[in-house]
Amino acid sequence: MATLLEVKNLVTQFQSENYITKAVNDVSFTLDRGKTLGIVGESGSGKSVTSLSVMRLIPDPPGKITGGQVLFHEENGDITDLLKLPEEKMRSYRGNKISMIFQEPMTSLNPVFRCGDQIIEAIMLHQKVSKDEARARTLHLLKEVQLPRPETMIDQYPHQLSGGQKQRVMIAMAMSCNPDLMIADEPTTALDVTVQATILDLMRGLQKTHNMSMMFITHDLGVVAEIADDVAVMYKGRIVEYGNVQQIYENPQHPYTKGLLACRPRLDKKLRILPTVRDFMDEQPDGTITERAHISVEDKIHEVEITPQEINARNKQFATEAPILSVKDLQVYFPIRTGLFSSLKGYVKAVDGISFDVKTGETLGLVGESGCGKTTTGRAILRLVEPTGGTVMFEGQDVRALGNHDLKVLRKDFQIIFQDPYSSLNPRLSVGSAIMEVLKVHNVLSNDKERKEYVHYLLDKVNLLPHHFNNYPHEFSGGQRQRICIARALALKPKFLICDESVSALDVSVQAQVLNLLVGLRDEFKLTYIFISHDLSVVKFISDRIAVMNAGKIVELATSNEIYASPKEEYTRNLINAIPKGTMEDILRRRKEKAM
């Protein structure tokens, strides 16, 4: 197999006021033509910086590539060190021979230009063709990435498209010059599992058609198993394990790799808690990694597995109890108005007559694709969105009949954890102040000294330190911010929590920590949850029962084991099948298909 790219001893560092951080530290790998290299690791491991270094897109200052080689093997046999090229010459490689799909398409697409015009511009820049020819090629690309109605989509603005559609536009733009290498940086993160599966299928098809090489960057080893030939596992700027996908999954050697594999929620087993990276390794102050115990991933999974008898006993207990929340025929309709006088043309039925009960201490999972009505249901229960019809009974109270004062009192018992912790925290308030504000609004405790002590207690409960009290949201990682939001939700000692996509964009390792925290808090404080997500594997881990939503309706409601073992609806089966499972059977099948 002919080599396309060689990275040798790459070093990229960032300068701050007090110290230098080597984000990429002596990284080496080889990528052959027509092959896919998966680069996996947690946020901050150096995955994205590695890809940006290959493209020479590191902002200088504060970043700088200080060592190594990036050798591009031309079709004529010449070898070019991209790090030694003048910037003008490097521009001819970017977009032309090497293209990149960025993680967040909305920040990569210009919001004031039509999607088609942005692709046309890229084609005209690199291919030196007329605008009419570039437009014709753009239409062909939009068809190739399977966008519906490409003749219409070419004139749409980014905000008019869904997340999956925007990602396809980015893929089309990356493909516009028929590159030899495509770098995909977390292209499926936070997408629905069904959209994610479609994007992965699309990229595999394009790769086969164009004999293109790919660097696929992700934190999810399940996704890597679906698309990669070889895998590089990164930790703190270094590659700690490297091999073909079968070797990595069948017999991982490094404890960090074992941890990443183990912390993915399982569909075939019900676990008490999710294993984490720290179950497999310890790290010394000097950065040395030692394996905690020589234990396989499957052995660790077996240690924390819940028996069928325990599951049945828990379900029987809930069956005998009265519900703490009862939702009957809930409706949320949004009016469609058009014209100069905003005349009513109809309604969007976001939630269309759903009914369910939740028992004390139970977790009900609410699962479905984006737009199915999950989030609107959660907000309608709390009256953050006013229901159009139906009843919501909480501990015998009709929530829809409550006045403002009584609703405020009710919300002490009924809290919500939002999907994006950063946007739900005030950036001008320290973490401690943000939590204390909640206590002041509801007149909890008599003075600020007592409130501060209580906030320290809450921070400890979510595994944060006392000095974090004075830190601001931007100083924390995504997982830490989510823990802060959990602490704030717990401040009023609620009985009921709605978790709205609260782990959807987190690394699998951080996701495991947050999920374990939620399970621990549920058991300690006897909390009741509605857990909203598009990921059935996550929902299965934490939920006792699962309600599957589609087009504003609940199409299936059963225990989590029943939903997975024998789904009744085709829609549910499609959701399950779309989850990247990363099994050896799937890996071997895909390798065989690729070899044909």
Secondary structure, 3 states (H helix, E strand, C coil): CCEEEEEEEEEEEEECCCCEEEEEEEEEEEEECCCEEEEECCCCCCHHHHHHHHHCCCCCCCEEEEEEEEEEECCCCCEEEHHHCCHHHHHHHECCCEEEECCCHHHHCCCCCCHHHHHHHHHHHHHCCCHHHHHHHHHHHHHHCCCCCHHHHCCCCHHHCCHHHHHHHHHHHHHCCCCCEEEEECCCCCCCHHHHHHHHHHHHHHHHHHCCEEEEEECCHHHHHHHCCEEEEEECCEEEEEEEHHHHHHCCCCHHHHHHHHCCCCCCCCECCCCCHHHCEEECCCCCEEECCCCCHHHHHHHCECCHHHHHHHHHHHHCCCEEEEEEEEEEEEEEEECCCCEEEEEEEEEEEEEEEEECCCEEEEECCCCCCHHHHHHHHCCCCCCCEEEEEECCEEHHHCCHHHHHHHCCCEEEECCCCCCCCCCCCCHHHHHHHHHHHCCCCCCHHHHHHHHHHHHHHCCCCHHHHHCCHHHCCHHHHHHHHHHHHHCCCCCEEEEECCCCCCCHHHHHHHHHHHHHHHHHHCCEEEEEECCHHHHHHHCCEEEEEECCEEEEEEEHHHHHHCCCCHHHHHHHHHCCCCCHHHHHHHHHHHHC
